[in-house]
Amino acid sequence: MTPNAASGPSRRKFLASTAVATAAVAGGMPLLTACGGSDGGSRDGTTSGKDAAKLLPAYVAGNVVTPDIPSKNGSAVGFTSKLDLAQLKTSVPKKLGKGGRVTVMSPFWGSPPKDDNAYYKAMNDLIGVDVVWQNQDGNTYDQKLGAVLASSEVPDVVVVPGWNMTGKIPSAIIGKFADLGPYLSGDAVKEYPNLAAIPTDAWRRSIFGGKLRGLPMPSSYVTGIVPLYRQDVFEKEGYEVPRSCDEFMALAKEATNAKAKRWACLDMKWTAFNAFGVLSGNEKSLGWNETDGKLVYRIETEEYLEALEWTRKLFAAGVVHPDARLGKSNATDPGPKFAAGEFLIYNQDSSQWWSRTAEQATQNPEFTIWGMDIFGHDGGDPTLWAQNPAGIFAFVNKKASKSVIRDVLAVANVTAAPYGTKEYMATNYGVEGTHYTVENGVPTKTDQGNIDVMNAYVMVASPAATIAHPDFPEVARGQVEWQQRMGAFTRKPTFYGMQITEPARYTNLSNDFEQLEDDIVRGRKKISDMQQAVSDWRSKGGDELRDWYKKLLDDNGAAAG
């Protein structure tokens, strides 16, 4: 059985799994048919600067557990030591729950366990709240979310991932969910010490319509896309890790031997964007940055075109695996062919650094996967752009009583407990003996644990981004130190950390660019087609959207930090 070592970023990145990634990037989410409710909060725009500062919880760093590797340059904290259950700390010394009943709707990937399972019972007893889960299929969650938020039957708590905040859903969040400010803003949060230890940037992202509404799942702001490579093959063949785009191309040509069924890489578009310093494309507001007094969108930059052209040259040179040329690599698990050595490099979420290691630990002991530092395209330092510091939120029904809200916060205070505490182990692993065992300091889920302890309580709130793999501590160290090195080159764009709701008329303005990018790098379209598409984007609303963002900037100021 593969050990199950949970971590903050890994838990938040179940979207990196094949099923969830498909749901997250598929697009075309249906709109709500109706969104009742209004509390006077702005439905377009953002809240920042002094206005946001009044809403934010006071930050009080936790001192219950000391990480082996502290956060630096925006990295997660890291733990590399073995786990000693006898040494676990207590971060919630008394139950804050008052025994009430709380219903929670959340996306779920896999088969939900029975309602009365041992994990749910143990957690509810620990918290002092009767949490009743309304788990919904994560792959079709947008549809259920839209229907529920358009109805009058909204559960006490609803979890909303950032990728589902499309169409009218942001407006519904403002209309349907409670202001948590009276319970959490300023010193009020100190009643919930684990929530007080959540980084301020994550709370800033939880402001919707001028109110603090969300309970966040924090993450590192350093890019999560890592160029992963077969370190064992590199060492065997004497390959050097490239430090520029030219060096990457030279290595790719040397490593590719189509007759032997070996290619250098998969589609490296995401790494190309990072190497050329292209603004982020995984959230619209992050794609804007003020340069010399003018707001520029990512697709308007020379760097964007240069990154696409370099990626196109990789495909044209025949160094990209045929699956990627056919577009299959995004829809199928690349793991088996990576393990078989059919390609040596691919870019993917950093969570695969550990998961690939764990997969191959027993069947292929020589296998070593490692993360390649992102290089500047010309061999210099890269210019990287920060990701948002929280992307999944739990919201409380606006109609909930004060006692229900207090019970929800009691749940969140337990689920946000840091690694190395009894509460963290209960939330992430369940009951010792029933759901997991510990051998040589490594917790391993039992078959029952793999059934019961899935993505439920972890969705309510989480501690600061954490990486901990007791089974492979060298991977945990590698991941955190990679984030620290890359964090040194990471800049925050103009609207970093702001929860921005664009006017609905611009919702679909940029929808077709990802497909056009893929067509260009595969040689089906030309760079000139992209230039024409950018021109069309400007005339069809891009310039108007720029003016809208400029007013937002003038009214609210730039990102904090």
Beta strands, then each sheet from edge to edge (+ up, - down):
strand 1: 77-79
strand 2: 101-108
strand 3: 130-137
strand 4: 157-161
strand 5: 207-208
strand 6: 211-212
strand 7: 214-218
strand 8: 225-230
strand 9: 263-265
strand 10: 288-291
strand 11: 294-297
strand 12: 343-349
strand 13: 369-371
strand 14: 384-385
strand 15: 390-396
strand 16: 436-439
strand 17: 442-445
strand 18: 466-468
strand 19: 490-491
sheet 1: 1+ 18+
sheet 2: 3+ 2+ 4+ 15- 7+
sheet 3: 5+ 6-
sheet 4: 9+ 12+ 8- 13+
sheet 5: 10+ 11-
sheet 6: 14+ 19+
sheet 7: 16+ 17-
end
